[in-house]
Amino acid sequence: MPPEDAQTIAETFQVSAGLVLSGHFDLSAYPHRHLAVAADRGFWFQRLAQVLAAADMLTPAGFALVNTIEFTDGNAVCAILRRG
């Protein structure tokens, strides 16, 4: 994952599930409607649980889960969210 400062997150449309789950993702600085939340640590079911938990945490901010993707080569799981 690239560095997770507000500018990089806005440029890449991507944030780690760990940053969201730790409560350190500043939604007020995120300008876009779509967001990818990625997890690349643990077994696949743990990564899936992380991105789904992060998606749940972002629901009150108006984000809804669109889809999840498992990247076998990259060994990561990603949740695609859209802000209504």
Phi, psi and omega in degrees: 000144176289169176305147186251057171269166185302320182294316181294319178298317179294323181287326184261350183059028188221139176219151178280148176299325180300319180293319178296312183294333179281350180082014183258009178270118182272100181293334182293337180267359183264115189268354190259165179275329183251149182210137173255129177248121187242146174228132182229018179239142179093181177288163185304320182290332175288320177296318178298315179299321180296314182290326177290321177295319177296319177300318177299319180293332181271351179302315179298339179273006176096005178272142176235144179289128178261314184195162170239150181225137173251124178261105184292315181294319181275354178057045182223158173239140184228139172250132176261126182241152175229136178268129184281000000 
